[in-house]
Amino acid sequence: MAERRPAAGEPRERARLSGGPGRLILTLYGVFAVGATSRAVYQLSTQFDEAPLAYVLSALAAVVYVFITVALARGGETARRLALVCITAELVGVLAIGTWTEVQPSEFPDQTVWSDYGRGYLFLPVILPVIGLWWLRRQRTERRPAEPSPG
């Protein structure tokens, strides 16, 4: 499938966030958004009393993944900034919850997406935000005009 070209008047960066490697990043975030959301809805509605903290944190992760997916799909500078904030929050969340689950496993009788640094998801929850931040930074530097060299 050919990469979509921006329409007349549409900023070029709008197509860039989800183009090239961004397409794979967007796809992975989309899969995580759907998976984490459906899992959280099921767990919150049927098993909340078993592990409320874990299930609420899974729901929080799902919300973060949905925001990231929408921002990457939308493109543009505002969406890039939103994605940057959300991916940073994701990385902080994965590291904090991953550490928490290692230090106090009794608080987590059931897994979350971010438990044990995403071990149940092949560590993608801790790897993906690093790649996502790299991608957003790369997109920002590609759009920045070259500065004139001093005379």
Backbone bond lengths (Angstrom), bond angles and torsions (degrees), N, CA, C in turn:
res aa  C-N    CA-C-N  psi(-1)  N-CA   C-N-CA  omega(-1)  CA-C   N-CA-C  phi
1 M - - - 1.433 - - 1.524 108.07 -
2 A 1.315 117.81 132.42 1.454 122.44 -178.92 1.522 110.33 -73.97
3 E 1.321 115.42 148.04 1.457 120.23 178.49 1.523 109.15 -69.44
4 R 1.327 116.08 136.33 1.455 121.53 -177.53 1.527 110.02 -68.43
5 R 1.328 115.61 133.54 1.458 120.44 176.58 1.528 108.50 -91.94
6 P 1.337 117.39 144.05 1.448 119.13 179.51 1.525 111.06 -65.64
7 A 1.324 116.17 143.40 1.461 121.64 177.54 1.523 109.11 -71.02
8 A 1.327 116.42 164.85 1.458 120.84 178.54 1.524 109.40 -56.41
9 G 1.303 116.37 129.72 1.458 121.27 179.21 1.524 114.34 85.59
10 E 1.322 117.79 -12.49 1.463 121.22 179.24 1.521 108.28 -84.32
11 P 1.328 117.06 133.21 1.468 118.69 -179.80 1.525 111.44 -60.95
12 R 1.332 116.46 141.32 1.468 120.45 -179.60 1.520 112.40 -61.55
13 E 1.356 117.76 -34.40 1.458 119.18 -177.63 1.520 112.95 -64.83
14 R 1.324 117.51 -19.77 1.457 120.37 178.95 1.524 110.37 -60.74
15 A 1.320 118.07 -38.87 1.463 121.54 179.16 1.524 111.93 -80.75
16 R 1.320 118.52 -24.24 1.456 121.97 -173.30 1.524 114.94 -70.08
17 L 1.318 119.61 -37.49 1.467 120.22 -175.70 1.514 112.31 -58.38
18 S 1.319 116.80 -34.49 1.460 118.85 -178.66 1.522 112.15 -107.59
19 G 1.305 117.66 15.71 1.456 121.19 177.82 1.520 111.07 -99.55
20 G 1.310 116.96 158.79 1.463 121.48 178.12 1.521 110.99 59.40
21 P 1.351 118.17 -132.23 1.468 120.88 178.43 1.527 112.19 -60.22
22 G 1.330 116.29 -25.71 1.465 120.25 178.27 1.517 112.55 -60.46
23 R 1.318 116.90 -27.80 1.469 120.55 178.46 1.532 110.42 -64.49
24 L 1.327 117.26 -43.27 1.462 121.12 177.77 1.527 110.45 -66.59
25 I 1.334 117.01 -42.98 1.463 121.31 178.77 1.523 109.70 -61.16
26 L 1.326 117.19 -45.76 1.467 121.65 177.91 1.526 110.66 -60.46
27 T 1.316 117.50 -43.26 1.462 121.32 179.58 1.525 111.30 -62.22
28 L 1.322 117.14 -44.93 1.470 120.48 179.42 1.526 110.81 -63.39
29 Y 1.327 117.23 -43.33 1.462 119.12 177.33 1.524 111.06 -64.61
30 G 1.318 117.44 -36.96 1.461 120.32 177.03 1.519 112.06 -62.65
31 V 1.329 116.06 -42.42 1.469 120.43 177.84 1.532 109.90 -63.46
32 F 1.329 116.82 -43.73 1.463 120.11 178.47 1.527 111.13 -65.25
33 A 1.321 117.47 -37.78 1.465 120.49 179.17 1.523 110.77 -62.50
34 V 1.314 117.02 -47.60 1.466 120.56 -179.99 1.531 110.69 -67.36
35 G 1.323 116.89 -46.74 1.462 120.84 -178.16 1.520 112.78 -63.71
36 A 1.328 116.75 -48.28 1.466 120.08 -178.51 1.524 111.31 -67.62
37 T 1.325 117.16 -37.64 1.466 119.93 179.24 1.520 111.13 -66.00
38 S 1.315 117.19 -48.53 1.467 119.53 -178.43 1.526 110.94 -65.12
39 R 1.314 117.48 -39.72 1.461 120.68 178.64 1.531 110.39 -64.80
40 A 1.330 117.43 -44.92 1.469 121.39 -178.89 1.523 111.23 -64.78
41 V 1.322 117.20 -42.78 1.472 120.09 179.08 1.523 109.90 -61.37
42 Y 1.320 117.36 -45.50 1.461 121.07 179.20 1.531 111.09 -61.93
43 Q 1.334 116.18 -49.23 1.457 119.66 -176.87 1.523 112.08 -66.15
44 L 1.316 117.60 -41.14 1.458 120.15 179.90 1.528 111.72 -67.00
45 S 1.320 116.49 -33.93 1.467 119.13 -176.73 1.530 113.54 -86.06
46 T 1.325 118.19 -21.74 1.471 118.79 -175.91 1.522 115.02 -120.10
47 Q 1.336 117.80 -21.27 1.460 120.01 -173.19 1.525 113.11 -133.48
48 F 1.310 118.96 18.98 1.456 122.26 -172.93 1.524 112.86 -51.92
49 D 1.325 117.19 -42.02 1.462 120.71 -176.21 1.532 113.52 -68.44
50 E 1.324 118.42 -16.52 1.466 121.89 -178.90 1.530 112.84 -77.21
51 A 1.325 117.03 -39.08 1.470 121.08 -177.87 1.534 109.33 -156.29
52 P 1.337 116.72 68.61 1.467 118.93 -174.44 1.529 114.43 -58.61
53 L 1.324 117.81 -41.22 1.459 120.31 -179.80 1.527 111.15 -62.24
54 A 1.302 117.11 -47.80 1.464 121.08 -179.64 1.525 111.19 -60.82
55 Y 1.324 117.29 -41.39 1.462 120.02 -176.09 1.520 112.30 -73.96
56 V 1.334 117.27 -34.62 1.461 119.98 175.97 1.532 109.61 -68.04
57 L 1.322 117.34 -40.26 1.461 120.12 177.23 1.529 111.62 -65.99
58 S 1.331 117.37 -34.65 1.470 120.24 174.78 1.524 110.47 -64.09
59 A 1.334 116.29 -39.65 1.469 120.21 178.07 1.527 110.69 -65.38
60 L 1.331 116.54 -39.43 1.463 120.56 176.77 1.530 110.39 -62.06
61 A 1.318 116.53 -44.49 1.465 120.31 177.05 1.524 110.77 -59.73
62 A 1.320 116.72 -40.62 1.470 120.84 179.36 1.523 110.98 -61.16
63 V 1.328 117.07 -43.65 1.466 121.08 179.28 1.526 110.11 -61.85
64 V 1.314 116.81 -43.27 1.465 120.92 178.76 1.527 109.97 -61.39
65 Y 1.333 117.46 -45.23 1.465 120.67 179.72 1.530 112.02 -62.94
66 V 1.321 117.56 -37.73 1.470 120.63 178.60 1.529 109.63 -64.90
67 F 1.336 117.43 -46.50 1.469 120.22 178.94 1.525 111.45 -59.94
68 I 1.324 117.04 -43.11 1.465 120.28 -179.99 1.528 110.47 -63.51
69 T 1.320 116.26 -45.45 1.469 120.66 -179.22 1.518 111.05 -59.68
70 V 1.323 116.90 -47.35 1.466 120.70 -179.52 1.526 110.50 -63.48
71 A 1.323 116.99 -43.87 1.464 120.14 -179.21 1.528 111.62 -62.66
72 L 1.325 117.00 -44.86 1.467 119.52 179.46 1.526 111.37 -65.51
73 A 1.321 116.87 -38.26 1.467 120.01 179.58 1.523 111.17 -69.12
74 R 1.313 116.64 -37.30 1.465 121.26 -177.49 1.521 111.71 -70.47
75 G 1.310 117.50 -43.83 1.460 120.29 -179.54 1.522 111.48 75.56
76 G 1.306 115.87 -177.43 1.453 121.14 -178.07 1.519 111.03 89.46
77 E 1.312 116.29 164.87 1.455 121.14 -174.82 1.521 112.61 -67.97
78 T 1.318 118.72 -41.58 1.466 120.64 179.17 1.522 110.57 -63.63
79 A 1.307 116.89 -43.48 1.466 121.00 178.59 1.530 110.56 -65.72
80 R 1.324 117.27 -36.82 1.463 120.55 177.73 1.527 110.42 -62.92
81 R 1.320 116.60 -41.01 1.471 120.25 178.27 1.524 111.10 -66.31
82 L 1.333 116.79 -42.10 1.467 120.31 177.19 1.530 109.90 -61.31
83 A 1.320 116.54 -44.61 1.468 120.48 178.46 1.522 110.38 -61.32
84 L 1.315 117.43 -40.26 1.462 121.68 179.13 1.533 110.94 -60.63
85 V 1.323 116.95 -45.90 1.470 121.02 178.62 1.530 110.40 -64.15
86 C 1.322 116.83 -46.30 1.470 120.63 -177.53 1.526 112.40 -67.60
87 I 1.316 117.84 -40.09 1.462 120.21 179.39 1.533 110.17 -68.76
88 T 1.326 116.71 -36.77 1.462 119.26 174.77 1.521 110.34 -63.17
89 A 1.346 117.24 -43.74 1.468 121.26 176.91 1.525 110.71 -61.72
90 E 1.325 116.15 -38.47 1.466 120.38 177.59 1.532 110.38 -61.12
91 L 1.319 116.92 -48.02 1.462 120.38 -178.88 1.529 110.92 -62.36
92 V 1.321 117.21 -44.24 1.466 121.06 177.36 1.528 109.76 -61.30
93 G 1.337 116.81 -43.29 1.469 121.15 179.28 1.515 112.56 -62.29
94 V 1.320 116.55 -45.39 1.470 120.51 179.46 1.525 110.66 -61.77
95 L 1.316 116.24 -44.10 1.463 119.32 -179.35 1.526 111.57 -68.23
96 A 1.334 117.32 -41.55 1.469 120.69 -179.32 1.526 111.46 -68.77
97 I 1.325 116.87 -48.78 1.465 120.09 -178.26 1.524 110.46 -71.07
98 G 1.322 116.73 -36.91 1.461 119.61 176.04 1.515 111.75 -59.74
99 T 1.326 115.66 -43.75 1.470 120.02 177.63 1.521 110.75 -66.81
100 W 1.331 117.08 -43.91 1.462 122.28 179.56 1.523 111.01 -58.16
101 T 1.332 116.85 -42.87 1.468 119.49 -179.02 1.526 112.02 -69.82
102 E 1.319 117.21 -24.81 1.457 120.35 176.27 1.525 111.11 -78.85
103 V 1.341 116.69 -38.81 1.459 121.89 -176.67 1.529 112.11 -78.91
104 Q 1.333 117.22 -40.52 1.467 121.98 -178.06 1.527 110.31 -129.55
105 P 1.312 118.37 69.14 1.462 120.17 -178.03 1.533 113.06 -61.66
106 S 1.315 118.17 -23.70 1.465 120.55 179.89 1.525 112.14 -65.45
107 E 1.323 117.73 -22.04 1.465 121.62 177.81 1.533 111.59 -73.96
108 F 1.320 116.48 -13.95 1.465 121.50 -174.97 1.529 110.30 -126.49
109 P 1.338 116.33 79.57 1.460 118.27 179.00 1.533 112.74 -68.64
110 D 1.316 116.97 -12.92 1.456 121.41 176.47 1.523 108.18 -136.24
111 Q 1.317 116.39 156.70 1.458 122.47 -176.40 1.532 111.81 -74.90
112 T 1.323 114.87 152.36 1.460 122.44 166.51 1.526 106.23 -115.97
113 V 1.315 116.35 172.70 1.463 119.94 177.43 1.525 109.90 -60.12
114 W 1.332 116.23 -35.10 1.457 120.78 -174.22 1.523 112.98 -97.44
115 S 1.334 119.53 1.10 1.463 121.68 178.61 1.520 110.77 -60.81
116 D 1.325 114.84 142.44 1.467 120.66 177.19 1.528 111.62 50.24
117 Y 1.337 114.91 38.06 1.468 122.68 178.29 1.534 112.60 61.33
118 G 1.313 116.52 27.88 1.459 120.24 178.35 1.515 113.79 83.11
119 R 1.322 117.18 24.16 1.471 121.13 -178.04 1.528 111.73 -53.91
120 G 1.324 117.00 -40.59 1.467 120.75 -178.81 1.517 113.31 -69.69
121 Y 1.315 116.53 -9.15 1.465 122.01 179.83 1.530 110.63 -121.73
122 L 1.326 115.41 33.97 1.472 122.58 178.21 1.528 112.56 58.60
123 F 1.327 116.79 29.92 1.459 124.47 179.32 1.522 113.32 63.45
124 L 1.331 117.45 12.35 1.467 119.74 176.95 1.526 112.56 -60.50
125 P 1.348 120.25 -34.77 1.462 118.71 178.29 1.523 114.78 -61.86
126 V 1.313 119.25 -22.20 1.459 120.33 176.75 1.534 111.30 -97.90
127 I 1.312 117.99 -24.19 1.467 121.85 179.75 1.526 111.08 -83.70
128 L 1.339 116.81 -42.01 1.461 121.17 -174.68 1.527 113.60 -59.97
129 P 1.341 120.53 -42.23 1.463 117.35 179.04 1.533 113.38 -65.90
130 V 1.313 117.51 -31.43 1.467 119.92 177.07 1.525 108.97 -64.99
131 I 1.319 116.61 -44.73 1.468 120.76 177.71 1.521 110.66 -65.67
132 G 1.339 116.34 -41.15 1.463 120.81 178.83 1.522 112.05 -61.86
133 L 1.319 117.35 -43.17 1.466 120.45 178.30 1.527 111.03 -65.18
134 W 1.334 116.25 -40.16 1.469 119.88 175.72 1.524 110.41 -59.32
135 W 1.339 116.27 -45.12 1.457 120.84 -177.77 1.533 111.07 -63.38
136 L 1.330 117.02 -44.54 1.465 120.04 -179.97 1.526 110.98 -64.74
137 R 1.305 116.70 -39.22 1.476 119.87 177.97 1.525 110.04 -65.70
138 R 1.305 116.77 -41.58 1.475 120.62 179.08 1.528 111.06 -62.86
139 Q 1.322 116.46 -40.92 1.460 119.86 179.25 1.520 111.26 -65.53
140 R 1.316 116.68 -35.84 1.462 120.48 179.16 1.522 110.73 -66.93
141 T 1.320 117.11 -44.03 1.460 119.59 -177.67 1.524 111.83 -71.94
142 E 1.332 117.87 -28.31 1.461 120.16 178.39 1.522 111.59 -69.76
143 R 1.338 117.47 -29.81 1.457 120.67 -178.41 1.525 112.32 -85.28
144 R 1.321 117.45 -20.61 1.464 121.05 -176.94 1.523 108.80 -68.97
145 P 1.340 117.09 126.68 1.473 119.12 179.07 1.527 110.62 -66.47
146 A 1.298 115.20 149.81 1.460 120.53 179.07 1.531 108.78 -66.14
147 E 1.336 115.46 134.76 1.451 119.50 179.14 1.530 109.10 -81.86
148 P 1.340 116.03 141.74 1.467 117.42 179.67 1.522 110.64 -67.09
149 S 1.305 115.32 142.31 1.456 119.62 -179.69 1.543 109.07 -77.37
150 P 1.341 115.59 144.99 1.474 118.25 -179.50 1.520 110.92 -62.77
151 G 1.328 113.93 140.31 1.449 124.88 -173.37 1.437 116.32 -50.07
